[in-house]
Amino acid sequence: MSSKWEGYHSRLQYAELKIRLLEERLRLLRIAKYGAGSEKLSNGQLELLELEPRVSQLKVQAESQREVLSGAKKDRRRHPGRQELPSHLRRVERVVACTPEQKVCGSCGKEKTVIGYEESQQLAVEPAEYFVLVTKRERRLLAL
């Protein structure tokens, strides 16, 4: 009986070694198929790429260059803002007035006074002509 189990044990070891060998061959074939950059990808990621119908070498290389996502958040720097649109372009102003409900105080009913505008600019185009559309929205404050 013990020789029977020894035979099973040796066949099991042989099968495990064969599986490792075949997995390594498969990994090397995938690396050859997707390029040297794919060496950075895990076996699971390579398997997913194998299942995708339209995966190119460029996509695999781009994916392998990407940093690994970490749980820790990085300090984000504040965006410096957009550059001003060129001053030589014609400006077309459009003032968007407050709604009648926004013009009147909800508690006392007095009309609010305009204290300024919230301004945004966007590049707009008419056929063969560029201009800057400046939009001003009224902001109102309660009159005293």
DSSP file (Angstrom, degrees, kcal/mol; ACC not computed):
  #  RESIDUE AA STRUCTURE BP1 BP2  ACC     N-H-->O    O-->H-N    N-H-->O    O-->H-N    TCO  KAPPA ALPHA  PHI   PSI    X-CA   Y-CA   Z-CA
    1    1 A M     >        0   0    0      0, 0.0     4,-1.7     0, 0.0     3,-0.3   0.000 360.0 360.0 360.0 -40.5    0.0    0.0    0.0
    2    2 A S  H  >  +     0   0    0      1,-0.2     4,-2.1     2,-0.2     5,-0.1   0.841 360.0  55.7 -66.4 -32.3    2.8    2.5    0.8
    3    3 A S  H  > S+     0   0    0      2,-0.2     4,-1.9     1,-0.2    -1,-0.2   0.842 104.3  55.2 -68.0 -31.1    4.4    1.9   -2.6
    4    4 A K  H  > S+     0   0    0     -3,-0.3     4,-2.0     2,-0.2    -2,-0.2   0.929 109.8  45.0 -64.1 -45.1    1.1    2.9   -4.2
    5    5 A W  H  X S+     0   0    0     -4,-1.7     4,-2.7     1,-0.2    -2,-0.2   0.855 110.1  55.2 -67.8 -35.1    1.0    6.2   -2.3
    6    6 A E  H  X S+     0   0    0     -4,-2.1     4,-2.4     2,-0.2    -1,-0.2   0.884 107.4  50.3 -64.2 -37.4    4.7    6.8   -3.2
    7    7 A G  H  X S+     0   0    0     -4,-1.9     4,-2.2     2,-0.2    -2,-0.2   0.916 112.1  46.6 -65.2 -43.9    3.8    6.3   -6.8
    8    8 A Y  H  X S+     0   0    0     -4,-2.0     4,-2.4     2,-0.2    -2,-0.2   0.909 112.3  51.5 -62.7 -41.4    1.0    8.9   -6.5
    9    9 A H  H  X S+     0   0    0     -4,-2.7     4,-2.3     1,-0.2    -2,-0.2   0.912 110.8  46.6 -63.8 -43.7    3.3   11.2   -4.6
   10   10 A S  H  X S+     0   0    0     -4,-2.4     4,-2.2     2,-0.2    -1,-0.2   0.883 112.9  49.5 -68.6 -36.8    6.0   11.1   -7.3
   11   11 A R  H  X S+     0   0    0     -4,-2.2     4,-2.5     2,-0.2    -2,-0.2   0.870 110.1  51.9 -68.0 -35.4    3.4   11.6  -10.1
   12   12 A L  H  X S+     0   0    0     -4,-2.4     4,-2.5     2,-0.2    -2,-0.2   0.926 109.9  48.1 -64.8 -45.2    2.0   14.5   -8.2
   13   13 A Q  H  X S+     0   0    0     -4,-2.3     4,-2.4     1,-0.2    -2,-0.2   0.919 112.0  50.0 -60.6 -43.1    5.4   16.1   -7.9
   14   14 A Y  H  X S+     0   0    0     -4,-2.2     4,-2.3     1,-0.2    -2,-0.2   0.913 111.0  49.2 -61.4 -43.6    6.1   15.5  -11.6
   15   15 A A  H  X S+     0   0    0     -4,-2.5     4,-2.4     2,-0.2    -2,-0.2   0.893 110.7  50.1 -64.4 -40.5    2.7   17.1  -12.5
   16   16 A E  H  X S+     0   0    0     -4,-2.5     4,-2.3     2,-0.2    -1,-0.2   0.910 111.5  48.3 -64.3 -42.6    3.4   20.2  -10.3
   17   17 A L  H  X S+     0   0    0     -4,-2.4     4,-2.4     1,-0.2    -2,-0.2   0.901 111.7  50.1 -63.7 -40.2    6.8   20.6  -11.9
   18   18 A K  H  X S+     0   0    0     -4,-2.3     4,-2.7     2,-0.2    -2,-0.2   0.899 109.2  51.5 -65.2 -40.4    5.3   20.3  -15.3
   19   19 A I  H  X S+     0   0    0     -4,-2.4     4,-2.7     2,-0.2    -2,-0.2   0.930 110.4  48.5 -62.1 -45.6    2.6   22.9  -14.5
   20   20 A R  H  X S+     0   0    0     -4,-2.3     4,-2.3     1,-0.2    -2,-0.2   0.917 112.2  49.6 -59.5 -43.6    5.3   25.4  -13.3
   21   21 A L  H  X S+     0   0    0     -4,-2.4     4,-2.3     1,-0.2    -2,-0.2   0.925 112.7  46.3 -62.3 -45.0    7.3   24.8  -16.5
   22   22 A L  H  X S+     0   0    0     -4,-2.7     4,-2.6     2,-0.2    -2,-0.2   0.883 111.3  51.9 -66.7 -38.5    4.3   25.3  -18.7
   23   23 A E  H  X S+     0   0    0     -4,-2.7     4,-2.4     2,-0.2    -1,-0.2   0.907 110.7  48.5 -63.7 -40.4    3.3   28.5  -16.7
   24   24 A E  H  X S+     0   0    0     -4,-2.3     4,-2.5     2,-0.2    -2,-0.2   0.903 111.1  50.0 -66.5 -40.5    6.8   29.9  -17.2
   25   25 A R  H  X S+     0   0    0     -4,-2.3     4,-2.4     2,-0.2    -2,-0.2   0.923 111.1  49.5 -62.0 -43.3    6.7   29.0  -20.9
   26   26 A L  H  X S+     0   0    0     -4,-2.6     4,-2.3     2,-0.2    -2,-0.2   0.905 110.3  50.6 -62.1 -41.9    3.3   30.8  -21.2
   27   27 A R  H  X S+     0   0    0     -4,-2.4     4,-2.3     1,-0.2    -1,-0.2   0.919 111.2  48.1 -61.5 -44.0    4.7   33.8  -19.4
   28   28 A L  H  X S+     0   0    0     -4,-2.5     4,-2.3     2,-0.2    -2,-0.2   0.870 110.2  52.0 -66.1 -36.6    7.7   34.0  -21.7
   29   29 A L  H  X S+     0   0    0     -4,-2.4     4,-2.3     2,-0.2    -1,-0.2   0.907 110.2  48.6 -65.0 -40.7    5.4   33.7  -24.8
   30   30 A R  H  X S+     0   0    0     -4,-2.3     4,-2.9     2,-0.2     5,-0.2   0.900 110.7  50.4 -65.9 -39.5    3.2   36.5  -23.5
   31   31 A I  H  X S+     0   0    0     -4,-2.3     4,-1.7     1,-0.2     7,-0.3   0.914 111.8  48.1 -63.2 -41.9    6.3   38.7  -22.9
   32   32 A A  H  < S+     0   0    0     -4,-2.3    -2,-0.2     2,-0.2    -1,-0.2   0.888 115.0  46.4 -64.5 -37.9    7.5   37.9  -26.4
   33   33 A K  H  < S+     0   0    0     -4,-2.3    -2,-0.2     1,-0.2    -1,-0.2   0.922 122.3  32.5 -71.0 -44.7    4.1   38.7  -27.8
   34   34 A Y  H  < S-     0   0    0     -4,-2.9     3,-0.2     1,-0.2    -2,-0.2   0.506 113.6-112.0 -97.0  -5.0    3.5   42.0  -25.9
   35   35 A G    ><  -     0   0    0     -4,-1.7     3,-1.4    -5,-0.2    -1,-0.2  -0.214  38.2 -60.6 101.3 170.9    7.1   43.2  -25.7
   36   36 A A  G >  S+     0   0    0      1,-0.3     3,-1.8     2,-0.2     4,-0.2   0.796 123.8  65.9 -64.6 -30.5    9.8   43.8  -23.1
   37   37 A G  G >  S+     0   0    0      1,-0.3     3,-1.4    -3,-0.2    -1,-0.3   0.748  87.2  70.6 -64.0 -22.1    7.7   46.3  -21.2
   38   38 A S  G X  S+     0   0    0     -3,-1.4     3,-1.4     1,-0.3    -1,-0.3   0.609  75.4  82.3 -73.5  -8.9    5.3   43.6  -20.3
   39   39 A E  G <  S+     0   0    0     -3,-1.8    -1,-0.3     1,-0.3    -2,-0.2   0.785  86.1  59.0 -62.5 -24.6    7.8   42.1  -18.0
   40   40 A K  G <  S+     0   0    0     -3,-1.4    -1,-0.3    -4,-0.2     2,-0.2   0.655  90.6  89.5 -78.1 -15.2    6.7   44.6  -15.4
   41   41 A L  S <  S-     0   0    0     -3,-1.4    23,-0.0    -4,-0.2     2,-0.0  -0.547  80.8-117.9 -84.1 147.7    3.1   43.3  -15.6
   42   42 A S     >  -     0   0    0     -2,-0.2     4,-2.3     1,-0.1     5,-0.2  -0.293  28.5-105.4 -76.0 167.4    2.0   40.5  -13.3
   43   43 A N  H  > S+     0   0    0      1,-0.2     4,-2.3     2,-0.2     5,-0.2   0.883 121.8  54.7 -61.5 -38.0    0.8   37.2  -14.6
   44   44 A G  H  > S+     0   0    0      2,-0.2     4,-1.9     1,-0.2    -1,-0.2   0.904 108.5  47.8 -61.9 -41.4   -2.8   38.1  -13.8
   45   45 A Q  H  > S+     0   0    0      1,-0.2     4,-2.2     2,-0.2    -1,-0.2   0.895 110.5  51.8 -67.4 -39.0   -2.5   41.3  -15.9
   46   46 A L  H  X S+     0   0    0     -4,-2.3     4,-2.0     1,-0.2    -2,-0.2   0.891 107.9  52.6 -63.8 -38.3   -0.9   39.3  -18.7
   47   47 A E  H  X S+     0   0    0     -4,-2.3     4,-1.3     1,-0.2    -1,-0.2   0.902 108.6  50.1 -63.1 -40.5   -3.8   36.9  -18.6
   48   48 A L  H  X S+     0   0    0     -4,-1.9     4,-1.2     1,-0.2     3,-0.3   0.896 109.1  51.7 -64.7 -39.0   -6.3   39.7  -18.8
   49   49 A L  H  < S+     0   0    0     -4,-2.2     3,-0.3     1,-0.2    -1,-0.2   0.874 105.0  56.5 -64.0 -35.8   -4.4   41.2  -21.8
   50   50 A E  H  < S+     0   0    0     -4,-2.0    -1,-0.2     1,-0.2    -2,-0.2   0.838 106.9  49.8 -63.2 -33.0   -4.6   37.8  -23.5
   51   51 A L  H  < S+     0   0    0     -4,-1.3    -1,-0.2    -3,-0.3    -2,-0.2   0.739  89.2  96.3 -79.1 -23.9   -8.4   37.8  -23.2
   52   52 A E    ><  -     0   0    0     -4,-1.2     3,-0.5    -3,-0.3    -3,-0.0  -0.478  67.8-146.9 -70.8 134.9   -8.7   41.3  -24.7
   53   53 A P  T 3  S+     0   0    0      0, 0.0     2,-0.3     0, 0.0    -1,-0.1   0.857  88.0  33.3 -73.0 -34.6   -9.6   41.2  -28.4
   54   54 A R  T 3  S+     0   0    0      2,-0.0     2,-0.6     0, 0.0    -2,-0.0  -0.515  73.5 144.6-124.7  65.3   -7.7   44.4  -29.5
   55   55 A V    <   -     0   0    0     -3,-0.5     2,-0.2    -2,-0.3    -6,-0.0  -0.905  28.0-164.3-105.5 122.1   -4.6   44.9  -27.4
   56   56 A S     >  -     0   0    0     -2,-0.6     4,-1.9     1,-0.1     5,-0.1  -0.580  33.0-112.1 -99.8 165.9   -1.6   46.3  -29.2
   57   57 A Q  H  > S+     0   0    0      1,-0.2     4,-2.7     2,-0.2     5,-0.2   0.853 117.2  58.1 -63.8 -33.9    2.0   46.3  -28.1
   58   58 A L  H  > S+     0   0    0      1,-0.2     4,-2.5     2,-0.2    -1,-0.2   0.911 106.2  48.1 -62.9 -41.5    1.8   50.1  -27.7
   59   59 A K  H  > S+     0   0    0      2,-0.2     4,-2.5     1,-0.2    -1,-0.2   0.897 112.0  49.5 -65.8 -39.3   -1.0   49.8  -25.2
   60   60 A V  H  X S+     0   0    0     -4,-1.9     4,-2.4     2,-0.2    -2,-0.2   0.920 111.9  47.9 -66.1 -42.9    0.8   47.1  -23.3
   61   61 A Q  H  X S+     0   0    0     -4,-2.7     4,-1.5     2,-0.2    -2,-0.2   0.915 112.3  49.2 -64.2 -42.1    4.0   49.3  -23.2
   62   62 A A  H  X S+     0   0    0     -4,-2.5     4,-1.0     1,-0.2    -1,-0.2   0.913 112.4  48.5 -62.7 -41.8    2.0   52.3  -22.0
   63   63 A E  H  < S+     0   0    0     -4,-2.5     3,-0.4     1,-0.2    -2,-0.2   0.884 110.1  51.1 -65.7 -38.4    0.3   50.2  -19.3
   64   64 A S  H  < S+     0   0    0     -4,-2.4    -1,-0.2     1,-0.2    -2,-0.2   0.772 107.3  54.0 -72.9 -23.4    3.6   48.8  -18.1
   65   65 A Q  H  < S+     0   0    0     -4,-1.5    -1,-0.2    -5,-0.2    -2,-0.2   0.723  88.0 101.5 -78.2 -22.2    5.1   52.3  -17.9
   66   66 A R  S  < S-     0   0    0     -4,-1.0     3,-0.1    -3,-0.4     2,-0.1  -0.334  80.7-110.1 -67.5 143.3    2.2   53.5  -15.6
   67   67 A E        -     0   0    0      1,-0.1     2,-0.2    -2,-0.0    -1,-0.1  -0.349  35.4-100.3 -70.9 152.5    2.9   53.7  -11.9
   68   68 A V        -     0   0    0      1,-0.1     2,-0.2    -2,-0.1    -1,-0.1  -0.545  41.3-111.4 -72.9 135.7    1.3   51.2   -9.6
   69   69 A L        -     0   0    0     -2,-0.2     2,-0.3    -3,-0.1    -1,-0.1  -0.481  36.4-162.6 -69.9 134.6   -1.7   52.7   -7.8
   70   70 A S        -     0   0    0      2,-0.2    -1,-0.0    -2,-0.2    -3,-0.0  -0.830  26.1-126.4-117.4 159.2   -1.2   53.2   -4.1
   71   71 A G  S    S+     0   0    0     -2,-0.3     2,-0.2     2,-0.1    -1,-0.1   0.767  84.7  90.0 -73.5 -25.8   -3.7   53.8   -1.4
   72   72 A A  S    S-     0   0    0      1,-0.1     2,-0.3    -3,-0.0    -2,-0.2  -0.527  77.7-127.7 -77.5 136.6   -2.0   56.9   -0.1
   73   73 A K        -     0   0    0     -2,-0.2     2,-0.2     1,-0.0    -2,-0.1  -0.621  20.0-132.8 -82.7 141.0   -3.1   60.2   -1.6
   74   74 A K        -     0   0    0     -2,-0.3     2,-0.6     1,-0.1    -1,-0.0  -0.594  28.8 -98.6 -88.0 153.3   -0.5   62.5   -3.0
   75   75 A D        -     0   0    0     -2,-0.2     2,-0.5     1,-0.0    -1,-0.1  -0.614  41.6-145.3 -70.5 119.5   -0.4   66.2   -2.3
   76   76 A R        -     0   0    0     -2,-0.6     2,-0.3     3,-0.0    -1,-0.0  -0.754   6.5-135.2 -91.8 131.5   -2.0   67.8   -5.2
   77   77 A R        -     0   0    0     -2,-0.5     2,-0.2     1,-0.1    -1,-0.0  -0.593  29.8-102.8 -81.1 145.9   -0.7   71.2   -6.3
   78   78 A R        -     0   0    0     -2,-0.3    -1,-0.1     1,-0.1     0, 0.0  -0.458  39.2-107.9 -68.8 137.0   -3.2   73.8   -7.1
   79   79 A H        -     0   0    0     -2,-0.2    -1,-0.1     1,-0.1     3,-0.1  -0.447  21.9-132.6 -66.0 134.9   -3.6   74.4  -10.8
   80   80 A P        -     0   0    0      0, 0.0    -1,-0.1     0, 0.0     2,-0.1   0.631  48.3-115.8 -68.0 -11.0   -2.1   77.7  -11.8
   81   81 A G        -     0   0    0      2,-0.0     2,-0.2     0, 0.0    -3,-0.0  -0.243  38.5 -55.0  99.4 169.2   -5.2   78.7  -13.8
   82   82 A R        -     0   0    0     -3,-0.1     2,-0.1    -2,-0.1     3,-0.1  -0.484  54.8-108.8 -84.1 155.1   -5.8   79.3  -17.4
   83   83 A Q        -     0   0    0     -2,-0.2    -1,-0.1     1,-0.1     2,-0.1  -0.472  41.3 -96.3 -77.4 153.6   -3.8   81.8  -19.4
   84   84 A E        -     0   0    0     -2,-0.1    -1,-0.1     1,-0.1     3,-0.1  -0.402  40.7-110.5 -66.5 145.1   -5.5   85.0  -20.5
   85   85 A L        -     0   0    0      1,-0.1    -1,-0.1    -2,-0.1    47,-0.0  -0.487  52.4 -77.4 -73.3 151.0   -7.0   85.0  -24.0
   86   86 A P    >   -     0   0    0      0, 0.0     3,-1.0     0, 0.0    -1,-0.1  -0.168  34.7-139.1 -55.7 138.3   -5.1   87.2  -26.5
   87   87 A S  T 3  S+     0   0    0      1,-0.2     4,-0.1    -3,-0.1    -2,-0.1   0.703  95.1  69.1 -74.3 -19.7   -5.9   90.9  -26.1
   88   88 A H  T 3  S+     0   0    0      2,-0.1    -1,-0.2    43,-0.0     2,-0.2   0.636  79.2  98.2 -75.7 -11.2   -6.0   91.5  -29.9
   89   89 A L  S <  S-     0   0    0     -3,-1.0    42,-0.2     1,-0.1     2,-0.1  -0.540  86.1-105.3 -78.3 142.7   -9.2   89.5  -30.3
   90   90 A R  E     -a  131   0A   0     40,-0.6    42,-3.1    -2,-0.2     2,-0.5  -0.394  32.7-137.3 -64.2 139.0  -12.5   91.4  -30.4
   91   91 A R  E     -a  132   0A   0     40,-0.2     2,-0.5    -4,-0.1    42,-0.2  -0.871  15.3-168.6-102.5 131.8  -14.5   91.1  -27.1
   92   92 A V  E     -a  133   0A   0     40,-2.7    42,-2.4    -2,-0.5     2,-0.4  -0.981  14.3-152.1-118.1 117.6  -18.3   90.5  -27.3
   93   93 A E  E     -a  134   0A   0     -2,-0.5     2,-0.4    40,-0.2    42,-0.2  -0.711  13.9-175.8 -94.8 140.6  -19.9   91.0  -23.9
   94   94 A R  E     -a  135   0A   0     40,-2.6    42,-2.2    -2,-0.4     2,-0.6  -0.981  12.2-154.3-132.3 119.3  -23.1   89.2  -22.9
   95   95 A V  E     -a  136   0A   0     -2,-0.4     2,-0.7    40,-0.2    42,-0.2  -0.845   2.3-156.1 -98.9 124.7  -24.6   90.2  -19.5
   96   96 A V  E     -a  137   0A   0     40,-3.2    42,-1.7    -2,-0.6     2,-0.1  -0.887  16.7-147.8-101.1 110.7  -26.7   87.5  -17.8
   97   97 A A        -     0   0    0     -2,-0.7     6,-0.0    40,-0.2     2,-0.0  -0.382  21.4-100.7 -77.4 155.2  -29.2   89.2  -15.5
   98   98 A C        -     0   0    0      1,-0.1    -1,-0.1    -2,-0.1    41,-0.1  -0.322  44.1 -98.8 -67.1 156.1  -30.3   87.6  -12.3
   99   99 A T    >>  -     0   0    0      1,-0.1     4,-1.5    -2,-0.0     3,-0.7  -0.369  36.0-105.8 -70.7 158.7  -33.8   86.0  -12.3
  100  100 A P  H 3> S+     0   0    0      0, 0.0     4,-0.7     0, 0.0    -1,-0.1   0.842 123.0  54.4 -56.2 -33.0  -36.6   88.1  -10.8
  101  101 A E  H 34 S+     0   0    0      1,-0.2     3,-0.4     2,-0.2    -3,-0.0   0.852 108.3  48.7 -69.0 -33.1  -36.6   85.9   -7.7
  102  102 A Q  H <4 S+     0   0    0     -3,-0.7    -1,-0.2     1,-0.2    38,-0.1   0.726 103.7  61.2 -78.0 -21.4  -32.9   86.5   -7.2
  103  103 A K  H  < S+     0   0    0     -4,-1.5     9,-3.4     8,-0.1     2,-0.4   0.700  99.7  63.4 -77.2 -19.0  -33.3   90.3   -7.6
  104  104 A V  B  < S-C  111   0B   0     -4,-0.7     7,-0.2    -3,-0.4     2,-0.2  -0.876  89.5-112.8-113.7 138.6  -35.6   90.6   -4.5
  105  105 A C     >  -     0   0    0      5,-3.1     4,-1.2    -2,-0.4    -2,-0.1  -0.478  20.6-144.0 -66.5 132.2  -34.7   89.8   -0.9
  106  106 A G  T  4 S+     0   0    0     -2,-0.2    -1,-0.1     1,-0.2    -4,-0.0   0.760  93.6  40.4 -71.3 -25.3  -36.7   86.7    0.2
  107  107 A S  T  4 S+     0   0    0      3,-0.1    -1,-0.2     1,-0.0    -2,-0.0   0.881 130.8  17.8 -93.5 -41.1  -37.2   88.0    3.8
  108  108 A C  T  4 S-     0   0    0      2,-0.1    -2,-0.1     0, 0.0    -1,-0.0   0.641  90.6-128.1-108.4 -16.2  -38.0   91.7    3.4
  109  109 A G     <  +     0   0    0     -4,-1.2    -3,-0.1     1,-0.3     2,-0.1   0.440  58.2 140.6  86.4  -1.5  -39.0   92.0   -0.3
  110  110 A K        -     0   0    0     -6,-0.1    -5,-3.1     1,-0.1     2,-0.3  -0.419  59.1-104.0 -74.8 152.4  -36.5   94.9   -1.0
  111  111 A E  B     -C  104   0B   0     -7,-0.2    32,-0.7    -2,-0.1    -7,-0.2  -0.581  33.7-128.6 -77.3 135.9  -34.7   94.9   -4.3
  112  112 A K  E     -B  142   0A   0     -9,-3.4     2,-0.3    -2,-0.3    30,-0.3  -0.524  20.0-125.2 -81.2 150.6  -31.0   93.9   -4.1
  113  113 A T  E     -B  141   0A   0     28,-3.8    28,-3.1    -2,-0.2     2,-0.4  -0.707  24.9-105.9 -97.6 150.1  -28.3   96.1   -5.6
  114  114 A V  E     +B  140   0A   0     -2,-0.3    26,-0.3    26,-0.2     3,-0.1  -0.598  36.2 176.6 -73.7 126.3  -25.8   94.9   -8.2
  115  115 A I  E     -     0   0A   0     24,-3.2     2,-0.3    -2,-0.4    25,-0.2   0.466  57.7 -54.3-109.8  -5.3  -22.4   94.6   -6.5
  116  116 A G  E     -B  139   0A   0     23,-0.9    23,-1.9     2,-0.0     2,-0.4  -0.973  56.6 -84.3 158.8-170.1  -20.4   93.2   -9.4
  117  117 A Y  E     -B  138   0A   0     -2,-0.3     2,-0.7    21,-0.2    21,-0.2  -0.972  17.9-134.5-133.2 145.4  -20.1   90.5  -11.9
  118  118 A E  E     -B  137   0A   0     19,-2.0    19,-1.7    -2,-0.4     2,-0.4  -0.906  38.4-157.9 -93.8 118.4  -18.8   87.0  -12.0
  119  119 A E  E     +B  136   0A   0     -2,-0.7     2,-0.3    17,-0.2    17,-0.2  -0.821  20.5 173.1-111.7 138.6  -16.9   86.9  -15.3
  120  120 A S  E     -B  135   0A   0     15,-1.7    15,-2.5    -2,-0.4     2,-0.4  -0.980  12.9-155.9-135.1 151.4  -15.8   84.0  -17.5
  121  121 A Q  E     +B  134   0A   0     -2,-0.3     2,-0.3    13,-0.2    13,-0.2  -0.973  12.2 175.3-128.1 142.2  -14.2   84.1  -20.9
  122  122 A Q  E     -B  133   0A   0     11,-1.4    11,-2.1    -2,-0.4     2,-0.5  -0.996  35.5-110.2-143.0 148.3  -14.2   81.5  -23.7
  123  123 A L  E     +B  132   0A   0     -2,-0.3     2,-0.3     9,-0.2     9,-0.2  -0.642  42.1 179.0 -78.1 125.2  -12.9   81.4  -27.1
  124  124 A A  E     -B  131   0A   0      7,-2.3     7,-1.9    -2,-0.5     2,-0.4  -0.822  12.4-148.3-123.4 164.0  -15.7   81.5  -29.7
  125  125 A V  E     -B  130   0A   0     -2,-0.3     5,-0.2     5,-0.2     7,-0.0  -0.997  11.2-168.6-139.3 137.8  -15.7   81.5  -33.4
  126  126 A E  E >   -B  129   0A   0      3,-3.3     3,-2.9    -2,-0.4     2,-0.1  -0.784  64.1 -62.4-107.1 161.9  -17.8   82.9  -36.2
  127  127 A P  T 3  S-     0   0    0      0, 0.0     3,-0.1     0, 0.0    -1,-0.1  -0.258 122.6 -12.7 -51.4 116.5  -17.1   81.8  -39.7
  128  128 A A  T 3  S+     0   0    0      1,-0.1     2,-0.3    -2,-0.1    -3,-0.0   0.667 122.9  92.1  64.1  21.6  -13.5   83.0  -40.4
  129  129 A E  E <   - B   0 126A   0     -3,-2.9    -3,-3.3     2,-0.0     2,-0.4  -0.964  56.5-159.1-146.4 128.9  -13.4   85.2  -37.3
  130  130 A Y  E     + B   0 125A   0     -2,-0.3   -40,-0.6    -5,-0.2     2,-0.3  -0.832  20.8 160.6-102.7 143.3  -12.3   84.6  -33.8
  131  131 A F  E     -aB  90 124A   0     -7,-1.9    -7,-2.3    -2,-0.4     2,-0.6  -0.969  38.6-110.0-152.8 164.8  -13.4   86.6  -30.8
  132  132 A V  E     -aB  91 123A   0    -42,-3.1   -40,-2.7    -2,-0.3     2,-0.7  -0.886  23.3-148.6-102.9 124.8  -13.6   86.3  -27.1
  133  133 A L  E     -aB  92 122A   0    -11,-2.1   -11,-1.4    -2,-0.6     2,-0.6  -0.841  12.6-162.6 -93.3 115.7  -17.1   86.0  -25.6
  134  134 A V  E     -aB  93 121A   0    -42,-2.4   -40,-2.6    -2,-0.7     2,-0.5  -0.888   3.3-163.8-102.1 120.5  -17.1   87.7  -22.1
  135  135 A T  E     -aB  94 120A   0    -15,-2.5   -15,-1.7    -2,-0.6     2,-0.5  -0.918   3.8-169.8-108.8 126.3  -20.0   86.6  -19.9
  136  136 A K  E     -aB  95 119A   0    -42,-2.2   -40,-3.2    -2,-0.5     2,-0.5  -0.968   3.2-163.6-117.5 127.5  -20.9   88.7  -16.9
  137  137 A R  E     -aB  96 118A   0    -19,-1.7   -19,-2.0    -2,-0.5   -40,-0.2  -0.931  25.2-117.3-109.7 131.2  -23.4   87.4  -14.3
  138  138 A E  E     - B   0 117A   0    -42,-1.7     2,-0.4    -2,-0.5   -21,-0.2  -0.349  22.6-163.0 -64.7 142.7  -24.9   89.9  -11.9
  139  139 A R  E     - B   0 116A   0    -23,-1.9   -24,-3.2   -41,-0.1   -23,-0.9  -0.999  14.8-159.8-122.1 132.2  -24.3   89.4   -8.2
  140  140 A R  E     - B   0 114A   0     -2,-0.4     2,-0.4   -26,-0.3   -26,-0.2  -0.843  12.6-162.1-120.5 151.9  -26.6   91.3   -5.9
  141  141 A L  E     - B   0 113A   0    -28,-3.1   -28,-3.8    -2,-0.3     2,-0.1  -0.956  38.7 -93.8-127.2 146.2  -26.5   92.5   -2.3
  142  142 A L  E     - B   0 112A   0     -2,-0.4     2,-0.2   -30,-0.3   -30,-0.2  -0.359  41.9-120.9 -62.1 131.5  -29.5   93.6   -0.3
  143  143 A A              0   0    0    -32,-0.7    -1,-0.1     1,-0.1   -33,-0.1  -0.529 360.0 360.0 -74.5 139.2  -30.0   97.4   -0.4
  144  144 A L              0   0    0     -2,-0.2    -1,-0.1   -34,-0.0    -2,-0.1   0.444 360.0 360.0 -96.7 360.0  -29.9   99.0    3.0
